Amino acid sequence: MKEINTEILIVGAGYAGIAAAKKMYAANQDFRVIEARDRIGGRTLTEDLESGVTVDMGAKWVGPTQHLVWEWIKETQTETYDTYDQGKNLLKFKDKISSYTGTIPKIDPVSLIDLGIAISKMNKLSDQISISEPWNHPKAKEYDAMTLASWMDKHIWTAKAKHLFEIGIQSVFAAEASEISLLFALFYFKSGDNMDTLISIKNGAQQSILKGGTQGLIKKIAAPFLDKIHFQEPVLRLSQHAGGIIAETDNLTIKAKKCIFTIPPVLINSVVFDPPLTQQKAQLYQRMPMGAAMKVYLIYPTPFWREMGFSGQIVSDEYPLKVTFDVGHADADQGVLLVFVEGNDARNFIDLPEGTRKKMIVERVEKIFGRQASQPIQYIDKCWTEEVYSRGCYTGLMGPNTLTQFGHQIRAPFQHVHFAGTETAEKWSGYLDGAISSGYRAASEVLKML
């Protein structure tokens, strides 16, 4: 077994780990990164398809207020383009198809008012939440004791408004409203500005796309210190003593003064700590399951829906297709339609054979766009719950009575070990920007102690 001695060990080479490494590199500190996968990027994964299209199978978009990602984009001179958002959007509800423009589908006036009031209430409630200490809100325990679904039952009166609100929740959390505490949802919305921002394209979280993908960006950032990253080395054990830590993989023993963990919370309990993690920290990680997100791409010879006057955006009530986007460049020759399958839909859909999955998706799209949708030149999908070193996407979630009881542990160091990862971020938690800020924060904590 090879032994490595270094000042700082960083566990995980996703956006949080590379952000921490970038800060260490700039400070001329001695560090190493160990990564369980055979690649850089964590929950980002960019693939060049046979059809000639580059797609992000993991994290994709960048919003205008995600300033840290934009700093990286400018630093690396990475090109971006706006998500295609021209023409009419389509809503399929109870076998009826209607068109609309903007973020909110065109529905009957009563349901539309109901939906608008619910989103407004959610924004007002989330605006009262502290992103650094949401558990200190005067009604924190009350909000944390109920699920988001319970709140919906009390505040949304029409079936159509409730259904569309639920689709919005699935698209943001990759989970069901019944799985998430109201307090966690309010924190998450406030962390990403508000609910409107998280479900929107223009001025929202889905506004911009990176040419070359989000994994391409992190590869550029990590290029100066790529030799310090050890791949296919999942950490198995970590012991601590007065002078530092000793981390073990199957092939390496790494001795360091400080350590930064950046892996998803759900995976941290798989590491054997000596001494053990504090019981509150261990209990927190036991209560942060990952969302279930599945991304499906349909590649067509042309973006034919644009010629029909449509944006490519669909909101549907028919399993498994709930939300789609046109993610091709405005001048693209080929059509790139992204379909999201999330929450329980994703958990059920992934168990079907790939041929069945393709047939179901194509049939649903054909119902809405017509025969031109029946013959994609390529189909590809990915379910992140199958990823051994993430076990889901987009982020770790909190159900009832978790944030108030254990939330204060999310960023708390454990002796020589510090914790980063998008789940630990105050601003843009769950997103790339939150991952970067968490890596910077943990690195600053460590640098102050050296």
Buried (B, 14 or more C-beta within 10 A) or exposed (E): EEEBEBBBBBBBBBBBBBBBBBBBBEBEBEBBBBBBBEEBBBBBBBBEBEBEBBBBBBBBBBBBBBEBBBEBBEEBEBEBBBBBBEBBBBBBBEEEEEBBBEBBBBBEEEBBBBBEBBBEBBBEBBEEBEBEEBBEBEBBBEBBBBBBBBBBEEBBBBEBBBBBBBBBBBBBBBBBBBBBBBBBBBBBBBBBBBBBBBBBBEEBBBBBBBEBBBBBBBBBBBEEBEEBBBEEBBBEEBEBEEEBBBBBBEEBBBBBBBBBBBBBBBBBBEBEBEEEBBEEBBBBBBBBBBBBBBBBBBBBEEBBBBEEEBBBBBBBBBEBBBBBBBBBBEEBEBBBBBBBBBBBBBBEBBEEEEEEBBEBBBEBBBBBBEEBBEEBBBBBBBBBBEBEBBBBBBBBBBBBBBBBBBBBBBBEBBBBBBBBBBBBBBBBBBBBBBBBBBBBBBBBBBBEEE
